Amino acid sequence: MNPWVIKFQQELAHLYEAREAKNIAYWALQTICQCETTDILLGRCDHLNESQEERMTDFLRRLSQGEPLQYILGETSFFGLSFLVNKKVLIPRPETEELVSWIGEDYQGKSVRFIDIGTGSGCIAITLKHLHPQMSALAMDISEEALSVAQENANRLSAEVTFLHDNILAPKSECGALDFIVSNPPYITHKEKPQMRKNVLDHEPHLALFVADDKPLLFYEAIADFGQKQLKNGGGLYFEINEQFGKETKEMLERKGYEEVTIRKDMQGKERMVRCRKKR
C-alpha cells in the first residue's frame, strides 16, 4: 500500500474510519501528483518530490485538525462538475445530488423557471441549468459571501443564473410565475450537535446548518408561504429535509395548501427529500 495512504489512516484515525481516510489520501495524492487511481495502485506515487512531500504534509496537518479536504483543496465534485467551495458555503452532499436527479426526472426537456433558495455554492441551481439549458434559473441567499462563490461557480461552468441577495424569512424579492422552488435550507437542531462530526461542526458555516430547537421547520414554513405567492398553480416545491421531521414537514405542507406531498428516501434509506404541488 502507498506509504501516504498508511500515514493518513494512522494519523486521521481519530476522525475517519480507515476506508474514508484511504479515500481522502487517494484524493490528496491525485490532486498533488496529478495522477490516477491506477497510478497509486501500481506504486507510481510511492515516492514524491520535495514540493509534493511538503504539500502532502500540510494537507495531513490541516486534516488532522478537522479541516475538510474540500476546503483545503478549495473545490469539490457535484454531479461530476467541479465547484469552488470555502468556509462561507456548505460542502455539497451526495443526498443533494439525489434531489437534483428527482427534479431532472420531473422536468426533463421542459422550459421551466425556478428558484433555488439558500443556494450556498450554487450547486443545485447551477447543476440544473448546466444539465437542462432550457431552464431559467434564479438563486437566493442571505449571505453575500456565499453568493460571491456561487457567481464564480456559475461563471466557471458557463451557467446563466440570476442571483438574489435576500432573506427568505423576510423576502423582498418578487420572482413571480415560478414552475418550481427547490431548497436545502438549515434544518439541523442545536440539540443534534453532539452527534455531528467535529470537522463539520468546527468548519462549515453554522448559518447554513442550524435552526432553533423549538422551530425545526422555520425555513420550510417560510419557503412554503413564499411558494404560495410565487409559484404557478400546480407548481412544484422540492426540499431536502431532516430525516427526523418527515411526518411533521408533510403535515405542515398540507396545512398550507399543498397537495401530492411525497417523501422520498435517500440511498441510505433515510427520509431526506420532499416533493409537493401548489393546488391547481
N, C-alpha and C positions, 0 to 999 in steps of 0.2 A: 504493500500500500504506500502511496505517496507520503513522504515524511511530514508534509504540511497538513495533510488530512489527519494524520495521527495526532499531531500537535494541537490542531483545532479541537478535536474530540476530547483531548485531555484537559485543555485549558478552558473550554466552554461547557464542561460537564455540569457546572452549577446553574447553567441557563438553558441548555438544549440537550435533548436526547441525542444519542450517538449518530443516528441516521440524519437528523436535522443538521447537526454540526458538520457532518460529512458533506451534505448538500451545500452548506454555506462555504465550506473550504473549496469545493469544486467551483462555485460561483466566483469566489475571490480569485482563484487561480486562472480561470477562463478570462476574467477581466484584466488582470495584471499581465498575464503571459500571452494574451490574445490567442488562446488555444481552444481546442475542442475537448469534450469528454474523453474521446478516444485517445487523444494525446496524453491525458493524465493517466488513463488505464495502462497505456503502453510504456509509462515511465519517462516520457519525454519532458515532463515538467518537474522531475525529481530534483534537478539542480538548477537553481535560479541565479541570475547575475546579482551584483550588489544592490542595484537600484530596486530590482524586483523583491529581493530579500527585505529591504527596508520598508517597502510598501506593504508586504505581507505582515511584517512585524507590527506596523502601525495599525493595519486592519484588525489584527488579533487583539491588540491593546484596547482599541475602541470597542470591539465586540465584547470583550470580557467585562467591560464597564456597562454593558447592556445596550449600547447604541445599535439600532437595527442596521443590518448590512445595506439596506436600500438607501438609508440616509447617508451612509459612508460613501456609497457609490454615486449618490445623487440622482439615481434613476431606478426604475423597476419596470417589469413587464406586465402588461394588462391586455388580455386578448391578443397576445402576440405583438403588441405595439409597445414602443419604449416611451415611458412617461418620466419626466423630471419630477422629483419629489424632494422636499426638505421638511424641516420640523414645523412648518406652518401648515402642512397638509397631512392627512392620513395616508398611510400606505395602502393602496388598493388591495382588496382581498379576493380570493377565488369565488366566494359566495356572491360578490357583486358581479362577477363575470356571468354567473348563472342568471342574475336578474336581467342583465343586458341581453342575454340569449332569449329569455322569455319574451321580452319586448320585441326583439327581432322576429320571433316566430309570429307574433300577432300583427306586425306591421310590415312584413316583408313586401317590398315593391310598392308601398303606398307613400304618396306625397303628403306627409303629415307634419304638423307643427307641435313642438313640445318644449317643456322646460324641465331642467334638472335643478332641484332645489337643494342647496348645501353642496355645491359642486366640488369643493376642495381642489384637487389636482385637475379636475375636469374630465376624469377618466370615463365617466358614464356618458356625458353629452358628446365628448369628442369621439369616443369609440362608436356610438350610434351614428353620428354624422359621417364618420370615416367608412363604416360598413354600409350605410344606407344614404348615399349622397343626396337622394331626392328629399330627405327630411329637412325641415327647417328647425334649427336648434337654438334654444336660449338656455342660459345657465345663471343661477343666482347664488351669491354667498355673502355673508355678513363681513367676512374677512377680506380686506383689501390685499393683504399679503398672499392669501390663497388665490385670489383672482389673478394676481400677477403671475403666479406659477401656472395657473390654468391657461391664461392667454398665451404664455410662452409655449406650452404644450400644443395648443391649437395651431400656433404658427409653425412649429416644427413638423406637425402632421398634416399641414395644409387643410385643416378642418375649419370651415366657416361657422363660427359660433358667436352669438351675441351675448356678452357677459353683463350682468346686472349686479351692482353693489346695493344690497337691500337686506333687511331683516325680516324674515318670514313671520316673526311674532308680531310685527307691526309694519306690514308691507306697504310700500308706496307705489310700487311698480304696477302698471296696468298692462297685462300681457294680452288678454282677450283671445277668444276663438282658438283655444288650445285643444289639440286632439288627445294629448295625454300629458300627465305630470309624472315624473319619477323622482324619488328621493331616497337617500340613505342618510337620514338625519341622526343627531345624537340620540342614543337610546340606552346607554349603559347607566344604571343607577349607581349612586355613590356606594351603596352597601355591597355592590359587587366587586369593589376594588380589591379586596383580599384575595379573590380568585383570579385576578388578572396577572399576566406576566409582567415582570419588572421592566423589561425592555419597552413594552407598550406604555405602561403607566408612567415611566420616567421620561419618555422621549416623544411620544405622539401628542398632538395638541388636544388638551382637555376640552377646549371649546367645541371640538367636533365629536367628542366621545360621550360626555356625561350629561345627564339630566337629573333633576331633583328626585329623590326617593318618593316623594308624595305626588309627583306629577310625571310618571313614566311615559305618558302619551302626549306630553305637551306639544311637541313639534308635529306629531301626526294629526292632532286636532286642528292645529293652525293651518297645516297644509290642506287638510280636508275642507276647511272653511274657504281657503283661498281657491280651491278647486271648484267649489260651488259657484263662485263668481267668474272664474276664468275658463273653465272647461266648456266645450260644446256639450250639448245633451248627448249622452251616450259615450262621452269621453272617458278615457281610462286613467286610473290612478294606480301607480306601482310603488311599493315600499319594500325596503329591506327592514326587517323588524328584529326586536329582541325575542328570542325563542320562548321566553317566559311569559310573554304577553300577547300571544297569537289570538286567543279567545277574546281578550279584552279589546284588542285592536279591531277585530271583526265586528264586535258588538257596537263599538264606537262609530265605525263607518256606516253601519246600518242605521244607527240613530240619526246620523247626519244626512241621511237620504241617499246613500249609495246602495247599489244592488249588485248581484252576481259576485259577492265577495268570496274570493278564493284564496286559501292559504296553501302555499307550496313548500315542500321540504327541500333542503339543500342536499348535496351529495353525502353529507354526514347523517342524514335522516332527521335533521332539526328543522322546526318550523321557522323559516327565515325570510319568506317573501309573501307579500300580499298583493293581489290584483282586485280591483273593483271598477264599477262603471257608474258615472253620474246618470241618474234616471233620464230616460228619453222624454 
